[in-house]
């Protein structure tokens, strides 16, 4: 019969590296081993902060135009799914486009504005980007 002592189990944390921004991996202690717990990484840029705002030379507005081919509900749902806005905001923008012929969806940097406009167009909506003056 062999007698030996087991090493003490301790919690450990892996260092955060560039490939794992803000992710902390922990090992739970216990008799049956442990499960790894991954925490959701914090966004690198919080929406609505100064870092999220484009510089004045980089601002582009995404405009939504009224069309007779899509229902108002479809337009509002597309805005929620593509842009990630609230249903209330999406309904307000859809109503403005319906009544006035066009509505401002938002102002972003060029890459994001192009991406949003292209995704709206893919869904059959009429959308364009324009530089902010």
N, C-alpha and C positions, 0 to 999 in steps of 0.2 A: 504494500500500500504506500502510495506516494503522498507526501504532505507538502503543500506549498501554499504560499499566500498570494492571493490575487491582488493585482495593483488596484489602488483606489480609483473609482470612477469619478471623473470630474467633468463638468461642463466645459466646452471649449467653443471658441468663436474663430472662424476663419477670417483672415484679414481681407478687407475690401480692396479689390484691385480695379484697374481701369475697365476690365471686361465685365465686372460685376458691380456697377455703380449702385451704392446705397443698399446692397443686398447683404443681409447678415444671416449666416447659416449656423444654427445651433444644434448640438446633440443633447438630447434629453438623457438624464441619468435614470437608472432604474434597474430592476433585476432582469427584465427581458430584453435588454438593449433599448434602443430608442429610435424614434422616428425623426427624420430631419424636418425642420420647420423653416420654410422660406418666407420671409416677409416681403410684401409688395414694395418694390422700389419707389421712392418718392420721385415725382416728376422733376426733371432737371430745371425746368422753367415753369413756375406757377402761372396759370392763366390769369390775365388781368394785372400782372406785375409790370414794372417798368422794363424788365428784361424781355418780356413778351411783346412789347410794343415796337413796331418797326421804326427805323429812323425816318425823318420826313422825306428824304429822297427815295426811300424804299417802299412807300405806302401805295397800295393799289386797292381799289374798291371793287367788290363783286356785286354786280347788279343782276337782279332777277326780273325778267320781262313776262308780262301776261301772255298766255297763249290759250287757244280754244281747244287744244288737244288733251289737256290733262285736267283731272278733277281737282278741286281746291284741297280736298283731303289728301290726295296723292302728293301734291306740291308741299303741303305742310309736313307730311310724314317724311318726304325726301329731305327736307331741310333739317329735320331732327336727326335723321340717320347719317347724312353726309357731314353736316357742320357740327352736330352735337349740341345744338341749342335746345332750350326748353320747348315744350309743345306750345306754350303760350306765346313765346317770342316768334316761333315758326308760324303760328296762326296769324299774328299781327303783320308779319312780313308778307305772307301770302295774301292777306286782305288788302294791304297797300298796293301790291302789284296788280291785284284784280281790279281795284278801283281806279288807280292812277296810271296803269299800263306798265309801271316798273317800280322797283323797290330796292333800296340798299340792303344787302344781306350783311355786309361787314367790311372792315378794312384790315388788310393783312400785308405781310411782305409778299413779294412777287411770286415766290415758289408756292406758298400756301394758297394765295389767291388763285393761281393757275390750277392748282390741284383741286380746290373746291369747285371752281367753275367747270373744269373738265368732268368731275364726278356728277355734277348736276346735269350737264349736257348728256352724259351717258344714260341718265335716267329719263331723258326726253324733255328736260326743261330747257328754257331759253335763258342763257346766262352769258354774261360777258364781263371782262375786267377792264378797268380804266385807271390811269394814274390819278392820284389825289392831287389836286392843285391847291 
